[in-house]
Amino acid sequence: MSNLGFNPYSAFNAATRAIDTGSAVAKTDAGGSQIAEGIGDFRAALQQAEQTAMQTAVTGADPHAMVQALSNAELMLDAVVTIRDKVVEAYQELLRMPV
């Protein structure tokens, strides 16, 4: 599992670099492109896991590749769920704030 499709640390570091530059345009572009890139990586990992599982089931391909692809997809799904939970939690905190 050395080749992960999505690395939340690199996304965080890119966002931190954009903030350090002080440019509002850089902040917006970096955040939007990082989110789009993360979603694309997530989708690609799920498709790769599905294709590998189908190849293993149909042709008897390498089962280790299937396990690695499924583990990668599971790891990415856990990261996406954690990010979603944090976003929902932040939104709920905003709703609780008095106006």
N, C-alpha and C positions, 0 to 999 in steps of 0.2 A: 504494500500500500504506500509505496514511496511517491507515487505520482498521483496526487489528489487533484481533482479538477477545480476545486474551490478552496481557497485559503483565506479564512476570515482575517488572519493577521495581516496579509498583504493589503486587503481592502482597508483595514484600519490604518495602516501606515500611509497609504496613499491619501486618505482623508486628512490625516494629521499633517502631511506635507502641504496639502492644499490650504489648510488653515494657517500654517506658518507663513505662507506667502503673503497673506493679507488681502488677496484679491477676491472680490465677491464673485467675479466671473469664474475664476479657477475653482472656487468652492462649489458652485452650482454644477459646473461641468464634471468635476471629479466625482461628486456624489452621484449624479445621474448616471454617468458611465460606469461607475463601480457597481451600482445596483443592477444595471442592465447586464453587465458582464457576469455578475454573480448568478443572475437568473439564467443566463445562457449556459453557464457552466453547470448549473444544477440540472437543467434540461438535458444537456449532453451526457452527463453522468448517468441519469436515469435511462436514457435511450441506449447507452452502451451496456448497462447492466441487463436490460431487457434483451438486446440482441445476443449478448454472450450467453444468457440463460437459454434462449431458444436454440442457439447453435449447439450447446451442450446437450440439450434434450433431444434434438433431432439427429445430429450427426455424431454425438459422443465426443465432442471436442474436449479440450483440456478443462477438467473440473476445477483446477486451481485458479484458472483465469476467471471462471464463473464466480467462485467464492470471493476473489479479489474485487471484481466489479460490483458484486452485491454488497460487499462491505463498504466500498467507496460510496455507493448510493445511499446506504444506511447512514453513514457518517455525515454526508451532505444533508440528508433529510433531517437528522438531529440538529444540525446547525441552523437550517432554515426554520425549524419549529422553535428553536431557542430565540432566534431573531424576531420571529413573529410574536412570541410571548412578551418579549421586551417592548416591542412597539405597542402592543395592546395595553400593557401595564403603564407605559408612559401616557398613552391616550386617556386611560382611566384617571390617572393622576391630574391631567389637565381638566377633565370634567369635574373633578372634586374641588378645584380651586374656586374660591368665592370671587364673584364678579364685582 
